[in-house]
Amino acid sequence: MKTIIYYFTGTGNSLAAARKVAAATGDCELIPIALLRETRGAIVPQAERVGIVCPVYFFGLPLMVAEWAARLDPAAAPYVFAIITHGGGGESAALWQLDTILRKRQGRGLDAGFGVVMPGNYILKYESPQGKEREEILAKADKQIAAIAGNVVRCEKRTLPASLVSRLLYNLVYPWFRSHVRTDDKKFTVSDKCTSCGTCVAVCPSKNIELAEGKPVWKHRCELCCSCIHTCPVQAIQAGTETEKRERYRNPDVTLADLKIGTEDMS
């Protein structure tokens, strides 16, 4: 049975989850949503199982994922599922948002939706868990993902999780996120430590960064994934003084090369 999993990732959590589910399903194609951002028209996956894996942003979907989902036509797939990675909440609202988008297009939504707790890494507001705490979160995530993979292999349908509080917070904060996300890159700065290596350009899923005179310049189509901050080899990119004190994060099962958009191995 053919499976296609579309994913969006900033620091590798969602890619790691997508890979583990893909390994369990056997015949599976992994497709980064970032590579489809400039395509036009409907996206019609040719597979019996279709999955979407992405993180929670402000109790909803990354904006790129929401816009892409509006073009996805999974009507021909017998089984459609989603996995939302998060640092401690919001997955039910994000799944509801995705299901609503899909139903609006085709009247056909998700057959199952799952949440997986992984190390939070929104470095603009807080530091990612470290040491033993991080290891424990990742170990629990592996068990969750293994169970989800079993559900997917068996094409088990599940009622989407519901949380009134999560939906309320979505209605309060997601509209703000949607209106600010593209231009919040104005908070980003680069120090003289920059070596002009171009890593930030390569990992940016929205191709929002270019080098000008050897330094990154942000072009105001940001997703706030913060991959540029987390992956800079010399920590030259900041978003205010607070990020200078915070440890960077990348999922340990994902290499820097995996995050580079358009590299040979994006699976």
N, C-alpha and C positions, 0 to 999 in steps of 0.2 A: 504494500500500500504506500503510495507516494505521499510525502509530507513536505510542505513548504513552510518555513518559519521566517517571518519578517521581523527584524529587530532594530531597535535604536539603542545606542549606548554612548555614554560619555566617559566613564572611568572603568568600564568592563563588566560591571555586575550583570547587566542584562545579557551581554554576549556570553558570559560564562554559563548563565542559566540556559540560554538557548542552545548552546553546544551540548550540554548534558542531556537535555531532552532529545535533541537530534540524534545523539549517539544511541539512545534507547529505541528510537523508532526505526532505525535502519536506513531505509531509502529516504533521505531527507536533504533538502536544499535550503541552505541558510542565505538569506538575502538582506543586506543592510538597507534600511529605509532611506538612509542618507544618499545612497546611489540612485534612488528613484525620485529625489526631490525635484528635479527639473524635467521629468517626463510629463507628457500630456495625455489626457484621456483616461479612460477607465483602466484599472489594473485587474486582470482576470487570471487568478492563479489556476494552473492546471495540476490539481492535486486533490486527493481524497480528504486529506487533513490539512487545514490551514491554521497556522498559529501566528500570534503577534506577541512579541516580548519587548517590554520597555519599562522605564522607571516612572515613578510618580513625581510630578512637578507641581507644587502648590495645590495638592489634592486633585490634580487632573492629569491629563496627558501632556507630554512635551508638545509644543505647538506644531512642530514638523509632523509628528505622528497624527495629531488630530486632522491636519490638512490632508495628509496622505490617506488616512482612513476614509475620508469623504470620497475618494476615488476608487477604493477597493470594492470589487464585486465578487464576494465569495459565494454567491448563490448556488453555484454548481457543486460546491464542496459539501460532502455529507457531514463533515465535522469541522467546526471552527472554534478555536480556543484562544485564550489570552493569558499571559503571565505578567503580572505587574510586580516589579521589584521595588522595595521601599525601605526606608530606614526606621519605620515605626508607625506607619498609618497612612491612610488616604487611598489604599488600594480599591476599596469598594466604590468610592466616588469615581476613580479613574476607569474602572471596569464599566460602571454605569454609563459614563460619558462615551466610551468606545462602543458599547452596545447600542446606545441611542444613535450614534452617528451611522453605524452599519444598518440599523433598522430604517432609518430615514431614507437611505439610498435604495435598499432592496426589500425592505420588510423582513429581513432575515438577519438576526443578530448572533450573539455568541451562544454556543452550546455549552460552554464551560468557561469559568474564569477563576484564576488562582492568584494569590498574593504570596510573595516570598520576602521575608525580612532579611536584608543584607546590610552591610555597613553603610550608614548614611554618610554622605560626603559633600554636602552643599557648603563648601568652604567659605562662602561669603558670610554665613551665619554661625557656623559651628565647626568644630574639629571632628574628623572621623574617629570612631573608636580605635583604640590601639592595643597592642599586646595581646594578653590572654582574652580580653573582652572581644576583640576582633576575631580571634581564632574560634571562640565559642559561637559567635554569630555565624561565621562561615560554615562551621561544622553542622549547625542546625539547619542552615540553608541547604546544604547538600542533601540532608535527609528529606527536607520538604520537596526539593526538586526531584529526587528519586521517586517519591510517592506521586508527584504530579506526572512524571514521565509514565508511570504505570497507568494512570488515568487516561492519558493521551493515547497510549498504545491500544488500550481497550476501547477508546472512543466513548468514554463514559460522560454522560451529560450531567451537569451540576447546576443547581440554582445559584445565580450570582450572589455573593455576599452583599448584605445591605447594612448600612449604618446611617441613621438619621443625622448623627453628629458630623460624620464625614461629608454627607451631602450638604449640610448647612455650611461647613467650612469651605467646601468647594464653591458654593454660591457667594461666599464672602470674599475669598482671596483669589480665586482663579480669574475672574474678570480683570482684576488689577494686574496679575501676571501676564495675561494675554495682551493687555494694552502697553506694558512696559518691557516685555522680554526682549524685543528686537533691539532696543536702544540702550539697554542696561549695560552694554559693553563699554559705555562711556566711563564706567567706574574702573575699567582695567587700565593698568599702567605697566610699563616695562622699565627695568633699571639698567644701569650700565653693565650689569653682569651678563646681559644678553650676548650670546656668541653667534647670533645669526644662523643657527643651525636649521631653522625651518620646521622644527617638530610641531610647533603650535599650528602652523599652516596645514600640515599633513593630517593632524588628528581632528581638526575642526569639522564636525559633521555638516555644517551649513556653509562651508567654504567662506567663512566670514572674515578670515584673516589673510592679509598679504604682507609681504615684507617691503618696506620702503626705506631705502638707504640702510638695509640690513636689520631693521627693527620692525616688529609686528605692528600693523595698523588694523583696527577693527572697523568693519564696514556696516555696522548697524543692521545685521540680520541674524543676531545672536539667538541661541537656544538656551543660554544659561546652563549648559551642561558642565561648564568649568573644566573641560578636558585640557584646555590650553594652560590653565593654572596648575593642574595636578601633574601634567606630564612634562613640563619644562625641565630639562635636565639640570639646570642651574638655579631653579626657582627665581627666575628674573621677573616673572609676571605676578602682579599683585592686584588686589581690588581693595585698596585702603590699607591702613596699618595693621588691621587685625589679621589679615591672611598671612602676614609675615611670620606670625607666631604659630601658625597651624601646620601640622604635618600633611604632606600630600598623600593621595591614595590612588592606587590602581589595584583592581582585583588580582590576586596572586595567580590565578589561572589564565590570565590574559597578558600577552606581551605588548610592548609598545608598538611593535610592527602590526599587531592585530588591530590596533585602534586607528592606524593610518588609512584614511579613506582612499580606496582605489588600489591598495597594495594587492599582491598576488593572492595572499591567504587572508580572506575576510571571514572565513567560516569558523 
